[in-house]
Amino acid sequence: MKKTKHKLQKSPSSSSSTKIVVGAVGLAACVYFIGRPKNPQVAAPAKTLLSKVEAKKATAVTPVSSAPEVKQSRQEYIAAVAAERREYTAISDIGLKSLNLTRTGSKLSVPVKLIPVKRWCMAGDIDTMKAAVGDVSKDNILISLEPEDGGQGDSYRTNVLSLYKATQHIFKIDYTGPRDRSFGLHICSDYKNGKSCQPKKMKTHEKISDDRAASEAKRTANLAETKFFFQHVVIAGDRMLSYGTNNFSEKFRSNVSSYFAKNTSLPADELKAALATASITRSVPLEVTNKLIEVRLPYNDPRCVSP
């Protein structure tokens, strides 16, 4: 039996559809070529992201002149730089510290933080206080901030054991004077519930230790009331100023006197008296950090038996 071969026949509908599509494409091409302009413009490429960023930078950097620039001569510039250097040198030479104070009415708030500092085989302020008072757990240590001219200050009480931990206090002082004033930051022994360290006698740490060693009284007995610590501060407006107390050469005293004579209305005799007192105690200079005054009180590391 013969196999019959069947030829594939194209559908009439498929053929007609192809003709329609070809015709439509041809018509569109004719319209495009007839309607386009003779000299077509080439479209400019869009700005890249980098060019936009650079444009913004240029805009931001370009200054807007709101006022005419003040011209300074070379001589004036050199003089200004020299003055700034002299001021910096003067401040650096005396170890000046400054703190802006908060005022409420006539009261100025002076925040002070006491920080014990352990030293190896070296006795310090806390050791001296421990030797001077009989009962180290009793509140017979007075800490005060008082004007050196005898006015009223502020104070609080604590004990020797509490000084081995960092403590903080805010002094409230009444300051309505017309001029800058000297204040003393004191630490003294007080056995009569007083409020002032100002009248206490000043002794060196060596003298206090000698007094304890020579005393025939029991170790639990108190030595005479004594001033252990002193730092001179100056209240100028709403600012507190303090200077270094680890150098008492004639040159240093002269630098301190010159600075305060030039920059404050502090009487020279007050400054002279404060320098004389500070030279006896030789207390560690004050530090100003984190918007408060830091008082560092050294003491011997207990692991060293004989400082």
C-alpha positions in Angstrom: 0.0 0.0 0.0 1.5 3.4 -1.0 2.1 5.9 1.7 0.5 9.2 0.8 2.7 12.3 1.5 0.6 15.3 2.8 1.9 18.8 2.0 1.5 21.4 4.7 -0.9 24.1 3.6 -0.6 27.7 4.9 -3.7 29.1 6.4 -5.3 31.9 4.4 -5.9 33.9 7.6 -2.2 33.7 8.6 -1.1 35.0 5.2 -3.5 37.9 5.3 -2.4 38.9 8.9 1.3 39.0 7.8 0.4 41.3 4.9 -1.4 43.7 7.2 1.5 44.0 9.7 4.0 44.6 6.9 1.8 47.3 5.5 1.4 49.0 8.9 5.2 49.2 9.4 5.7 50.6 5.9 3.1 53.3 6.5 4.7 54.3 9.8 8.1 54.6 8.2 6.7 56.9 5.5 5.1 59.2 8.0 8.3 59.4 10.0 10.5 60.4 7.0 8.0 62.8 5.7 7.3 64.6 9.0 10.8 64.9 10.5 12.7 68.3 10.2 15.4 68.7 7.7 18.1 69.7 10.2 17.3 67.7 13.4 18.7 68.9 16.7 20.8 66.3 18.7 19.5 66.2 22.3 22.1 67.0 25.0 22.9 64.1 27.3 21.4 64.3 30.8 23.7 65.4 33.6 25.3 62.6 35.4 25.0 62.1 39.2 28.6 63.2 39.6 28.1 66.5 37.8 25.1 67.2 40.0 27.0 66.6 43.2 29.9 68.8 42.0 27.4 71.6 41.2 26.0 71.4 44.7 29.5 71.5 46.2 30.3 74.6 44.2 27.1 76.3 45.4 27.8 75.4 49.0 31.4 76.6 49.0 30.7 79.9 47.3 30.5 82.5 50.1 27.8 85.1 50.2 29.3 88.5 51.1 26.9 90.2 53.5 29.4 92.8 54.7 32.5 94.4 53.3 35.7 92.6 54.4 37.7 94.5 57.0 41.2 95.0 55.7 44.1 94.7 58.1 47.6 95.9 57.4 50.6 93.7 57.8 51.8 95.7 60.8 48.4 95.4 62.5 48.3 91.6 61.8 51.8 91.1 63.3 50.9 93.2 66.4 47.7 91.2 66.9 49.5 87.8 66.7 52.2 89.0 69.1 49.6 90.1 71.6 47.9 86.7 71.4 51.2 85.0 72.0 52.0 87.2 75.0 48.6 86.4 76.5 49.0 82.7 76.0 52.5 82.8 77.5 51.2 84.7 80.5 48.4 82.2 81.1 50.7 79.2 80.6 53.4 80.6 82.9 51.1 80.8 85.9 49.0 77.7 85.2 45.8 79.7 85.0 42.4 77.9 85.2 39.0 79.4 84.6 35.5 78.3 85.2 32.2 80.1 84.3 29.8 80.0 87.3 26.1 79.9 87.4 24.3 82.8 89.1 20.9 82.7 90.8 20.0 86.1 92.2 23.0 87.2 94.2 24.2 83.7 94.7 27.0 82.1 92.7 27.2 78.3 92.5 30.7 76.9 92.7 30.8 73.1 92.1 33.7 71.3 93.7 34.7 67.7 93.6 37.2 66.1 96.0 39.3 63.3 94.5 41.6 61.1 96.5 44.9 60.3 94.7 46.9 57.2 95.8 50.7 57.6 95.7 53.4 55.0 96.3 55.3 55.6 99.6 54.5 59.3 99.7 52.4 60.8 102.5 49.8 63.4 101.4 47.0 65.6 102.6 44.7 62.8 103.8 47.5 61.2 105.8 48.2 64.5 107.6 44.5 64.9 108.5 44.4 61.3 109.7 47.4 62.1 112.0 45.9 65.3 113.3 42.4 64.1 114.3 41.6 61.5 116.9 38.4 60.0 115.5 38.6 59.6 111.8 34.9 58.7 111.5 33.7 61.8 113.2 32.7 64.9 111.2 35.4 67.1 112.5 36.8 68.1 109.0 35.5 71.4 107.7 35.7 72.4 104.0 34.9 76.0 103.2 35.0 78.6 100.4 35.4 82.0 102.1 36.3 85.5 101.0 39.7 86.5 102.1 38.5 90.0 103.3 36.5 88.4 106.1 33.1 88.2 104.5 30.7 85.3 104.8 31.3 82.2 102.8 29.9 78.7 102.6 31.1 75.4 104.2 30.2 71.8 105.0 31.4 69.1 107.3 32.8 65.6 106.6 35.2 63.1 108.1 38.6 61.7 107.2 37.3 58.3 106.2 34.9 60.0 103.6 37.9 61.7 102.0 39.1 58.3 100.7 36.1 58.3 98.3 35.4 61.0 95.7 32.7 63.4 96.8 31.1 66.5 95.3 29.6 69.6 96.8 28.2 72.9 95.4 29.1 76.0 97.4 26.7 78.9 97.3 28.4 82.2 97.9 26.8 85.6 98.1 28.7 87.8 95.6 27.3 91.3 95.0 30.6 93.3 95.4 31.5 96.0 92.9 35.0 94.5 92.3 36.8 91.2 91.9 37.4 89.4 95.2 39.8 86.9 96.6 38.4 83.6 98.0 40.1 80.8 99.8 39.2 77.1 99.4 40.1 75.6 102.8 40.2 72.3 104.5 40.7 72.4 108.2 40.0 70.5 111.5 37.2 71.9 113.6 36.0 70.4 116.8 33.4 73.0 117.8 30.9 72.8 115.0 32.2 76.1 113.5 31.6 77.3 109.9 34.9 79.0 109.1 38.5 77.8 108.4 39.7 81.4 108.1 40.9 81.9 111.7 42.6 78.5 111.9 46.4 78.4 112.1 48.4 77.2 109.2 51.1 74.6 109.6 53.2 72.6 107.2 52.5 68.9 106.8 55.9 68.1 108.3 55.1 70.2 111.4 51.8 68.5 112.0 53.5 65.0 111.7 56.1 66.2 114.2 53.5 67.4 116.6 51.7 64.0 116.5 55.0 62.2 117.1 55.9 64.4 120.0 52.5 64.4 121.6 52.3 62.4 124.8 48.5 62.2 124.5 46.8 59.1 123.2 46.5 58.5 119.5 42.7 59.1 119.8 43.2 62.7 121.1 42.9 65.6 118.7 45.7 67.9 117.9 45.1 71.6 117.8 42.7 72.9 115.1 44.7 73.3 112.0 44.4 74.4 108.4 45.5 71.5 106.1 44.7 72.7 102.6 44.4 76.1 100.9 43.9 77.3 97.4 43.5 80.9 96.3 40.7 81.6 93.8 39.5 84.9 92.4 35.9 85.6 91.6 35.8 88.0 88.6 32.2 88.7 87.6 30.7 85.3 87.0 34.1 83.6 86.5 36.4 81.8 88.8 40.1 82.1 88.3 42.8 80.0 89.8 46.6 79.7 89.3 49.2 77.1 89.9 50.7 76.6 93.3 53.6 74.3 92.6 56.1 77.1 91.9 56.9 79.9 94.4 59.9 81.4 92.8 60.2 85.2 92.7 59.7 85.1 89.0 56.5 83.1 89.4 55.1 85.4 92.0 55.9 88.4 89.7 54.1 86.7 86.8 51.0 86.0 88.9 51.0 89.6 90.2 51.4 91.1 86.7 48.6 89.0 85.2 46.0 89.8 87.9 47.0 93.5 88.0 46.4 93.7 84.3 43.3 91.6 84.0 41.4 92.0 87.2 40.6 94.7 89.8 42.1 92.6 92.6 44.0 94.6 95.2 47.7 93.8 95.2 47.9 93.2 99.0 45.2 90.5 98.8 47.1 88.6 96.2 50.4 89.0 98.2 48.7 87.6 101.3 47.2 84.7 99.4 50.5 83.7 97.8 52.2 83.7 101.3 49.5 81.3 102.6 49.7 79.0 99.6 53.5 78.8 100.0 53.0 77.1 103.4 50.6 74.4 102.5 51.9 73.8 98.9 48.6 72.2 98.1 48.1 70.4 94.7 46.9 73.0 92.1 43.2 72.9 91.3 42.0 71.4 88.0 38.9 72.6 86.0 37.2 69.8 84.1 33.6 68.9 83.2 32.3 72.3 84.4 33.5 71.8 88.0 36.6 72.4 90.2 38.6 69.3 91.0 40.5 69.2 94.3 43.1 66.3 94.3 44.0 65.0 97.8 47.0 62.7 97.7 47.5 59.9 100.2 50.0 57.0 100.7 49.2 53.7 99.2 48.4 51.4 102.1 50.6 48.7 100.6 53.6 50.9 101.5 53.9 50.6 105.3 56.5 53.4 105.8 55.9 56.4 103.5 
